[in-house]
């Protein structure tokens, strides 16, 4: 029996821990409560081919189309082919998806050719999945759970990950030995001023991996969800609302998306987010509105209970009046580069879920493929560690990336001599303005200069998170400056069209200039 450490308690971490514990001892580490993760906030649902009028081939085609030419086709095939079986596994684990007329209920979201998005609790799909999996993990015999425990850095010996340094709840640092470490720590929405992500989404796993020398990929691609409630305490308004018939309106009450894309309000997320941003700029920053008044109050309460409650808590009656919405950072397509089994470029380290980059999402994730990705690839990673043999060509116990053209960048992480301690709010504002929905060379260069003039300091969890965000901001800006085109979620106003030179070109990053002897909280 081996000892495996899993970092993160969203769907990817819980599945990895649960399945791996069938044969190994597992320590599951989370920096907050076990149930606190991005997963619990997922509203729309999980996409999979579960109906006779749909097909895996069409799900594959939709995913590739949304990815704007940058998807790893092998990863997409794995995702869509294995997805239905994994959905049935979730049901076996206690997830109760909504039903209609005796079969699974399903919704339509942007860029899907068929309604195939399963949901639970109306718009509480993520919470329903998280609750069921937390219950299963707490009941597993071989899993030790460490809550309120911050993962600081990976331990390496002879170029192999052998453990993890943690900050325990009592403020003491400890080192835990492991035969394998699985990163499942989610994304980094807190890089941006406006985000649908919870406060825990600070990219700690990606930053740890980079400091240890792991390869990253596709980090320039950050997806901005088109519709977050444009009021304090940003709240996601699921794309499924538009799938049920809601429409976007400008300040004059007119629809505007039809002029920008044939699919109008259900165009791919990057198109809708840019369309809203453009319209807001034309109306002096005033939010656009989402009009769901064609649906009854009873339907909205039943189908979208979480959103309905959030609107009511803010004094909004969305059944009778449109509600203000704005884009917000939502999902990172890039991350720690992995193969189709969760293996990374560092022996002994694996990554699954949003922290990882399999290439399955390309330049723009298809709606409701995120929970599916976490589920499918976490399961595959567990199978690998359980000794369930992958296909013959994948059996070598080494990282086997897809054979794509790529360019490798080095990340300069050294602080300027006169650097000042970074303020997290200032960092988030800078990233929103310079590396958000739209970017250009001038803004990215200015952002790079400013990021170099900041340094991280301190040893509290919040300060360590800020150190990670600073490193990742430098990484994202570096990659965004290198991609001289617009593709998917990466939009350059100075290069507004896709370029054949960058088609299927993966921008990979290495921490070549990072002093890996320096660890987070120790001047790094």
C-alpha positions as CSV (number, residue, x, y, z in Angstrom):
1,X,0.0,0.0,0.0
2,X,1.3,3.4,-1.0
3,X,0.6,6.8,0.6
4,X,-1.0,9.4,-1.6
5,X,-1.5,13.0,-0.8
6,X,-4.4,14.8,-2.5
7,X,-4.5,18.6,-2.4
8,X,-8.0,20.0,-2.9
9,X,-11.5,19.0,-2.1
10,X,-13.6,19.8,-5.1
11,X,-15.0,17.1,-7.4
12,X,-11.5,16.3,-8.8
13,X,-9.9,15.9,-5.4
14,X,-12.7,14.0,-3.8
15,X,-12.9,11.6,-6.7
16,X,-9.2,11.1,-6.8
17,X,-9.1,10.5,-3.0
18,X,-12.1,8.2,-2.9
19,X,-11.0,6.0,-5.8
20,X,-7.3,5.9,-4.9
21,X,-8.2,4.9,-1.3
22,X,-9.5,1.6,-2.6
23,X,-5.9,0.3,-2.5
24,X,-3.8,3.1,-0.9
25,X,-3.8,5.2,2.2
26,X,-4.7,8.8,1.3
27,X,-4.3,12.2,3.1
28,X,-6.7,14.7,1.7
29,X,-5.6,18.3,2.3
30,X,-7.8,21.4,2.0
31,X,-7.1,24.9,3.1
32,X,-10.6,25.6,4.2
33,X,-13.5,23.3,5.1
34,X,-13.8,20.1,3.2
35,X,-16.9,21.2,1.3
36,X,-15.4,24.6,0.4
37,X,-14.4,24.6,-3.3
38,X,-15.3,25.9,-6.7
39,X,-17.3,22.8,-7.3
40,X,-20.0,23.7,-4.8
41,X,-20.7,27.0,-6.7
42,X,-21.2,25.3,-10.1
43,X,-24.8,26.1,-11.2
44,X,-25.4,25.1,-14.8
45,X,-24.6,21.4,-14.5
46,X,-22.5,18.7,-16.1
47,X,-22.6,17.8,-19.8
48,X,-22.7,14.2,-21.0
49,X,-24.3,12.1,-23.7
50,X,-27.1,10.3,-21.8
51,X,-29.9,10.5,-24.3
52,X,-30.7,8.6,-27.5
53,X,-31.1,11.7,-29.6
54,X,-27.6,12.8,-28.9
55,X,-24.2,11.2,-29.7
56,X,-20.6,11.2,-28.4
57,X,-19.4,12.3,-31.8
58,X,-21.6,15.5,-31.6
59,X,-20.3,16.2,-28.1
60,X,-16.8,15.9,-29.4
61,X,-17.5,18.2,-32.3
62,X,-19.1,20.8,-30.0
63,X,-16.1,20.8,-27.7
64,X,-13.6,21.1,-30.5
65,X,-15.6,23.9,-32.1
66,X,-15.7,25.9,-28.8
67,X,-12.0,25.3,-28.3
68,X,-11.1,27.4,-31.3
69,X,-8.6,25.0,-32.9
70,X,-6.5,24.4,-29.8
71,X,-8.1,21.4,-28.2
72,X,-6.1,18.2,-27.7
73,X,-8.4,15.9,-29.8
74,X,-7.3,12.8,-27.8
75,X,-8.3,14.4,-24.5
76,X,-11.6,15.5,-26.0
77,X,-12.4,12.0,-27.1
78,X,-11.6,10.6,-23.7
79,X,-13.8,13.2,-22.0
80,X,-16.8,12.7,-24.2
81,X,-16.5,8.9,-24.5
82,X,-15.9,8.1,-20.8
83,X,-18.3,10.8,-19.5
84,X,-21.5,8.8,-19.5
85,X,-20.0,5.9,-17.5
86,X,-18.7,8.4,-14.9
87,X,-22.1,10.1,-14.6
88,X,-23.5,6.7,-13.8
89,X,-20.8,6.3,-11.1
90,X,-21.8,9.7,-9.6
91,X,-25.4,8.4,-9.4
92,X,-24.1,5.3,-7.7
93,X,-22.2,7.5,-5.2
94,X,-25.4,9.2,-4.3
95,X,-25.7,12.2,-6.6
96,X,-29.4,12.8,-7.3
97,X,-29.8,14.5,-10.6
98,X,-33.1,16.2,-11.4
99,X,-35.6,14.1,-13.3
100,X,-38.5,14.9,-15.6
101,X,-41.1,12.4,-16.8
102,X,-39.2,9.5,-15.4
103,X,-35.8,10.3,-17.0
104,X,-32.9,12.6,-16.3
105,X,-33.8,16.2,-16.8
106,X,-31.5,18.1,-19.2
107,X,-30.8,21.7,-20.2
108,X,-29.3,23.5,-23.2
109,X,-26.3,25.8,-22.9
110,X,-24.2,27.8,-25.3
111,X,-22.5,26.1,-28.2
112,X,-24.1,22.7,-27.5
113,X,-25.9,21.1,-30.4
114,X,-28.3,19.2,-28.1
115,X,-29.7,19.7,-24.6
116,X,-27.3,17.5,-22.7
117,X,-26.5,19.4,-19.5
118,X,-27.7,17.4,-16.4
119,X,-28.5,19.4,-13.3
120,X,-29.3,18.7,-9.6
121,X,-31.3,20.8,-7.2
122,X,-32.2,23.1,-10.1
123,X,-29.1,25.3,-10.2
124,X,-27.3,23.7,-7.3
125,X,-25.6,20.9,-9.3
126,X,-22.1,21.6,-7.9
127,X,-23.4,21.6,-4.3
128,X,-25.3,18.4,-4.8
129,X,-22.2,16.7,-6.2
130,X,-20.0,18.1,-3.5
131,X,-22.3,17.0,-0.7
132,X,-22.6,13.4,-2.0
133,X,-18.8,13.1,-2.5
134,X,-18.0,14.6,0.9
135,X,-20.3,12.1,2.5
136,X,-18.6,9.2,0.7
137,X,-15.1,10.5,1.5
138,X,-15.9,10.9,5.2
139,X,-17.1,7.3,5.2
140,X,-13.9,5.9,3.5
141,X,-11.6,3.9,5.8
142,X,-8.3,4.8,4.2
143,X,-8.7,8.6,3.9
144,X,-7.3,11.0,6.5
145,X,-8.7,14.5,6.1
146,X,-6.7,17.6,7.1
147,X,-8.9,20.7,6.9
148,X,-7.7,24.3,7.3
149,X,-4.3,23.1,6.2
150,X,-2.4,25.2,3.6
151,X,-0.2,23.4,1.0
152,X,3.0,25.5,0.8
153,X,5.4,23.6,-1.5
154,X,6.3,20.3,-3.0
155,X,9.3,18.3,-1.6
156,X,11.7,16.9,-4.2
157,X,14.5,14.4,-4.1
158,X,16.4,13.4,-7.2
159,X,13.9,15.2,-9.4
160,X,11.0,13.3,-8.0
161,X,8.2,14.7,-5.8
162,X,8.4,12.9,-2.5
163,X,6.1,14.9,-0.3
164,X,4.5,18.2,0.6
165,X,5.3,21.0,3.0
166,X,2.2,22.3,4.8
167,X,1.1,25.0,7.1
168,X,-1.0,23.4,9.8
169,X,-3.9,25.0,11.6
170,X,-1.7,25.8,14.6
171,X,0.6,27.9,12.3
172,X,3.4,25.3,12.3
173,X,5.1,24.1,9.1
174,X,5.4,20.4,8.6
175,X,6.5,18.1,5.9
176,X,4.4,15.1,4.9
177,X,6.1,12.2,3.0
178,X,4.2,10.6,0.1
179,X,4.7,8.2,-2.8
180,X,2.6,10.4,-5.0
181,X,1.0,13.9,-4.7
182,X,-2.2,14.7,-6.7
183,X,-2.9,18.4,-7.2
184,X,-6.6,19.1,-7.4
185,X,-6.5,22.6,-6.0
186,X,-8.6,24.4,-8.6
187,X,-8.2,27.7,-10.5
188,X,-7.1,31.2,-9.7
189,X,-10.1,33.5,-10.2
190,X,-8.8,35.7,-7.4
191,X,-6.3,37.0,-10.0
192,X,-9.1,39.3,-11.2
193,X,-11.1,42.1,-9.7
194,X,-14.3,40.5,-10.8
195,X,-14.7,36.8,-10.5
196,X,-17.4,34.1,-9.9
197,X,-14.9,32.1,-7.9
198,X,-14.8,31.8,-4.1
199,X,-12.0,33.4,-2.1
200,X,-10.1,30.1,-1.9
201,X,-9.4,30.2,-5.7
202,X,-5.9,31.6,-5.5
203,X,-4.0,29.1,-7.8
204,X,-1.9,27.6,-5.1
205,X,-1.4,24.3,-6.9
206,X,-0.3,25.8,-10.1
207,X,2.2,28.1,-8.3
208,X,3.6,25.2,-6.3
209,X,4.1,23.1,-9.4
210,X,5.8,26.0,-11.2
211,X,8.2,26.6,-8.3
212,X,9.0,22.9,-8.3
213,X,9.9,23.1,-12.0
214,X,6.8,21.6,-13.6
215,X,5.6,22.6,-17.1
216,X,2.6,24.8,-17.5
217,X,0.5,25.3,-20.6
218,X,-2.2,27.5,-22.1
219,X,-2.1,29.9,-19.1
220,X,-3.0,32.8,-21.4
221,X,-6.5,31.5,-21.7
222,X,-8.8,32.6,-18.9
223,X,-12.5,32.3,-19.5
224,X,-14.8,35.1,-18.5
225,X,-18.3,34.1,-17.8
226,X,-20.7,36.6,-19.5
227,X,-23.2,36.9,-16.8
228,X,-22.4,37.7,-13.2
229,X,-24.8,39.8,-11.2
230,X,-23.4,43.4,-11.4
231,X,-23.8,44.1,-7.7
232,X,-21.4,43.8,-4.7
233,X,-20.6,40.1,-3.9
234,X,-20.5,39.0,-7.5
235,X,-22.9,36.1,-8.0
236,X,-22.9,33.8,-11.1
237,X,-26.0,33.8,-13.2
238,X,-25.9,30.5,-15.0
239,X,-25.8,30.2,-18.7
240,X,-28.6,27.8,-18.3
241,X,-30.9,30.8,-17.7
242,X,-30.2,31.9,-21.3
243,X,-30.6,28.3,-22.4
244,X,-34.2,28.5,-21.0
245,X,-34.9,31.6,-23.0
246,X,-33.6,34.7,-21.2
247,X,-32.0,37.4,-23.4
248,X,-29.5,40.1,-23.0
249,X,-30.5,43.8,-23.3
250,X,-28.6,47.0,-23.6
251,X,-29.3,50.2,-21.7
252,X,-32.0,51.1,-24.1
253,X,-33.8,47.8,-23.7
254,X,-32.7,46.4,-27.1
255,X,-31.1,43.1,-27.9
256,X,-27.6,43.3,-29.3
257,X,-26.1,39.8,-29.5
258,X,-27.9,38.9,-32.8
259,X,-25.6,41.4,-34.6
260,X,-22.5,39.8,-33.2
261,X,-23.1,36.0,-33.7
262,X,-25.6,33.7,-35.4
263,X,-26.3,32.0,-32.0
264,X,-26.9,35.4,-30.4
265,X,-27.3,35.1,-26.6
266,X,-26.1,31.4,-26.8
267,X,-22.9,32.1,-28.7
268,X,-19.7,30.7,-27.2
269,X,-18.8,32.3,-23.9
270,X,-15.8,34.3,-25.2
271,X,-18.1,35.9,-27.8
272,X,-20.8,36.8,-25.4
273,X,-18.4,38.2,-22.8
274,X,-16.7,40.4,-25.4
275,X,-20.1,41.5,-26.7
276,X,-21.2,42.5,-23.3
277,X,-17.9,44.3,-22.6
278,X,-18.2,46.2,-25.9
279,X,-21.8,47.2,-25.1
280,X,-20.8,48.4,-21.6
281,X,-18.0,50.5,-23.0
282,X,-20.5,52.1,-25.4
283,X,-22.8,52.9,-22.5
284,X,-20.1,54.4,-20.2
285,X,-19.6,51.2,-18.2
286,X,-23.3,50.7,-17.3
287,X,-24.1,47.0,-17.0
288,X,-26.3,45.2,-19.5
289,X,-29.4,43.4,-18.4
290,X,-30.5,39.8,-18.5
291,X,-34.3,39.6,-19.2
292,X,-35.9,36.4,-17.8
293,X,-39.4,37.9,-17.5
294,X,-40.8,35.6,-20.2
295,X,-40.5,32.8,-17.6
296,X,-42.9,32.6,-14.7
297,X,-41.9,33.3,-11.1
298,X,-42.8,29.7,-10.2
299,X,-40.6,28.3,-13.0
300,X,-37.7,30.5,-12.0
301,X,-38.0,29.5,-8.3
302,X,-38.1,25.8,-9.2
303,X,-35.5,25.7,-12.0
304,X,-33.1,28.2,-10.5
305,X,-33.7,28.3,-6.7
306,X,-30.2,29.5,-5.8
307,X,-30.3,32.4,-8.3
308,X,-33.8,33.2,-7.3
309,X,-32.8,33.4,-3.7
310,X,-29.7,35.5,-4.5
311,X,-31.8,38.0,-6.5
312,X,-34.4,38.2,-3.7
313,X,-31.7,38.8,-1.1
314,X,-30.6,41.8,-3.2
315,X,-34.1,43.2,-3.6
316,X,-34.4,42.1,-7.2
317,X,-37.6,40.5,-8.6
318,X,-36.2,38.9,-11.8
319,X,-39.5,37.5,-12.8
320,X,-40.8,41.0,-13.4
321,X,-37.7,43.1,-14.2
322,X,-34.4,42.4,-16.0
323,X,-31.4,42.2,-13.7
324,X,-27.9,43.8,-14.2
325,X,-25.1,41.6,-15.3
326,X,-21.4,41.9,-16.2
327,X,-18.6,39.5,-17.2
328,X,-16.4,38.0,-14.5
329,X,-13.4,35.7,-14.4
330,X,-14.7,32.2,-14.2
331,X,-12.4,29.3,-15.4
332,X,-8.7,28.8,-16.3
333,X,-8.2,26.6,-19.3
334,X,-4.5,26.6,-18.6
335,X,-2.6,25.1,-15.8
336,X,-0.1,22.3,-14.9
337,X,0.6,20.4,-18.1
338,X,-0.5,16.8,-17.9
339,X,-1.1,13.8,-20.2
340,X,-4.4,11.8,-20.3
341,X,-3.7,10.1,-17.0
342,X,-2.9,13.1,-14.9
343,X,0.8,12.7,-15.1
344,X,2.9,15.9,-15.1
345,X,6.5,16.6,-16.1
346,X,7.6,15.9,-12.6
347,X,7.8,12.2,-11.5
348,X,5.6,11.5,-8.5
349,X,3.3,14.5,-9.1
350,X,-0.2,14.4,-10.8
351,X,-2.7,17.1,-11.5
352,X,-6.5,16.8,-12.2
353,X,-9.3,19.3,-12.6
354,X,-8.9,23.0,-13.1
355,X,-5.4,23.1,-11.8
356,X,-4.4,20.8,-14.7
357,X,-4.1,21.4,-18.5
358,X,-4.9,18.3,-20.6
359,X,-5.7,20.6,-23.5
360,X,-9.3,19.3,-23.5
361,X,-10.7,22.8,-23.4
362,X,-8.4,24.4,-25.9
363,X,-8.8,28.2,-26.1
364,X,-12.3,28.3,-24.7
365,X,-14.1,25.7,-22.5
366,X,-17.5,24.4,-23.7
367,X,-20.1,25.2,-21.0
368,X,-20.6,22.5,-18.4
369,X,-17.5,20.5,-19.5
370,X,-15.6,21.5,-16.4
371,X,-17.2,19.2,-13.8
372,X,-17.0,16.4,-16.4
373,X,-13.3,17.0,-17.0
374,X,-12.6,16.8,-13.3
375,X,-14.7,13.6,-12.9
376,X,-13.2,11.8,-15.9
377,X,-9.5,12.6,-15.5
378,X,-9.5,12.3,-11.7
379,X,-10.9,8.8,-12.2
380,X,-8.3,8.0,-14.8
381,X,-5.5,9.3,-12.5
382,X,-6.8,7.0,-9.7
383,X,-6.9,4.1,-12.1
384,X,-3.3,4.6,-13.0
385,X,-2.3,4.7,-9.3
386,X,-4.4,1.6,-8.7
387,X,-2.5,-0.3,-11.4
388,X,-5.4,-0.5,-13.8
389,X,-3.5,-0.6,-17.1
390,X,-4.0,2.2,-19.6
391,X,-3.7,1.6,-23.3
392,X,-0.5,-0.1,-24.4
393,X,1.0,3.1,-25.8
394,X,0.4,4.9,-22.5
395,X,1.9,2.3,-20.2
396,X,5.2,3.9,-19.6
397,X,5.2,5.4,-16.1
398,X,6.4,8.8,-17.4
399,X,4.7,12.0,-18.6
400,X,3.6,11.5,-22.2
401,X,2.4,14.8,-23.6
402,X,0.7,15.2,-26.9
403,X,3.0,15.7,-29.9
404,X,2.0,19.3,-30.7
405,X,4.1,22.2,-32.0
406,X,5.0,24.4,-29.0
407,X,7.0,27.3,-27.8
408,X,8.6,27.3,-24.4
409,X,9.0,30.5,-22.3
410,X,11.0,31.1,-19.2
411,X,9.3,32.9,-16.4
412,X,11.3,35.6,-14.7
413,X,10.3,35.6,-11.1
414,X,13.0,37.5,-9.5
415,X,12.0,40.7,-7.7
416,X,13.4,44.1,-8.7
417,X,15.9,45.6,-6.2
418,X,13.5,48.3,-5.1
419,X,10.3,46.1,-5.2
420,X,7.6,46.9,-2.7
421,X,5.1,44.5,-1.1
422,X,2.2,43.8,-3.4
423,X,-1.3,44.8,-2.4
424,X,-3.7,42.1,-3.5
425,X,-6.5,44.5,-4.5
426,X,-4.1,46.5,-6.7
427,X,-2.9,43.2,-8.3
428,X,-6.4,42.2,-9.1
429,X,-7.3,45.6,-10.6
430,X,-4.1,45.5,-12.7
431,X,-4.9,42.1,-14.1
432,X,-8.5,43.0,-14.8
433,X,-7.5,46.1,-16.8
434,X,-4.4,44.8,-18.6
435,X,-4.9,41.0,-19.0
436,X,-8.7,40.6,-18.8
437,X,-11.3,40.2,-21.5
438,X,-9.2,42.4,-23.9
439,X,-5.4,42.7,-24.0
440,X,-2.8,44.5,-26.1
441,X,1.0,44.8,-26.1
442,X,1.1,48.2,-24.4
443,X,-1.1,47.1,-21.5
444,X,0.7,43.8,-21.1
445,X,4.1,45.5,-21.1
446,X,3.0,48.0,-18.5
447,X,1.6,45.2,-16.4
448,X,4.8,43.2,-16.7
449,X,6.8,46.2,-15.5
450,X,4.5,46.8,-12.5
451,X,4.5,43.1,-11.5
452,X,8.3,43.2,-11.5
453,X,8.1,46.1,-9.1
454,X,6.1,44.1,-6.6
455,X,7.2,41.4,-4.3
456,X,5.4,39.2,-1.8
457,X,6.0,39.1,1.9
458,X,4.8,37.5,5.1
459,X,3.9,34.0,6.2
460,X,0.1,34.0,6.9
461,X,-2.2,32.0,4.7
462,X,-3.5,35.2,3.1
463,X,0.1,36.5,2.4
464,X,1.1,33.1,1.0
465,X,-1.9,33.1,-1.3
466,X,-1.0,36.6,-2.5
467,X,2.6,35.4,-3.2
468,X,1.1,32.7,-5.4
469,X,-1.2,35.2,-7.2
470,X,1.8,37.4,-7.9
471,X,3.7,34.6,-9.5
472,X,0.8,33.5,-11.6
473,X,0.0,37.0,-12.7
474,X,3.6,37.2,-14.1
475,X,3.1,33.8,-15.8
476,X,-0.2,34.8,-17.4
477,X,1.0,38.1,-18.6
478,X,4.1,36.5,-20.1
479,X,2.1,34.0,-22.1
480,X,-0.5,36.5,-23.2
481,X,2.3,38.8,-24.5
482,X,3.7,35.9,-26.5
483,X,0.5,34.9,-28.3
484,X,0.3,37.4,-31.1
485,X,-3.3,36.6,-32.2
486,X,-6.8,36.4,-30.9
487,X,-8.1,33.0,-30.2
488,X,-11.0,31.9,-27.9
489,X,-10.8,33.6,-24.5
490,X,-7.5,35.3,-25.4
491,X,-8.4,38.5,-27.3
492,X,-5.7,41.0,-28.4
493,X,-7.1,44.3,-29.7
494,X,-3.7,44.7,-31.6
495,X,-4.0,41.3,-33.2
496,X,-7.8,40.9,-33.4
497,X,-7.8,37.8,-35.8
498,X,-6.6,34.2,-35.3
499,X,-3.3,33.4,-36.9
500,X,-2.2,30.3,-38.7
501,X,1.2,30.7,-37.1
502,X,-0.4,30.1,-33.6
503,X,-3.0,27.6,-34.7
504,X,-2.5,24.5,-32.4
505,X,0.7,26.2,-31.0
506,X,0.9,25.5,-27.3
507,X,2.6,28.1,-25.2
508,X,4.4,26.2,-22.5
509,X,6.1,27.8,-19.5
510,X,9.0,26.6,-17.4
511,X,10.3,28.0,-14.2
512,X,13.8,28.1,-15.6
513,X,14.7,31.4,-14.0
514,X,13.0,30.5,-10.7
515,X,15.2,29.7,-7.8
516,X,13.4,26.5,-6.7
517,X,15.4,26.5,-3.4
518,X,13.3,29.5,-2.4
519,X,9.9,28.6,-1.2
520,X,6.7,30.5,-0.8
521,X,6.8,32.7,2.2
522,X,10.6,32.6,2.2
523,X,11.3,35.5,-0.2
524,X,10.1,33.7,-3.4
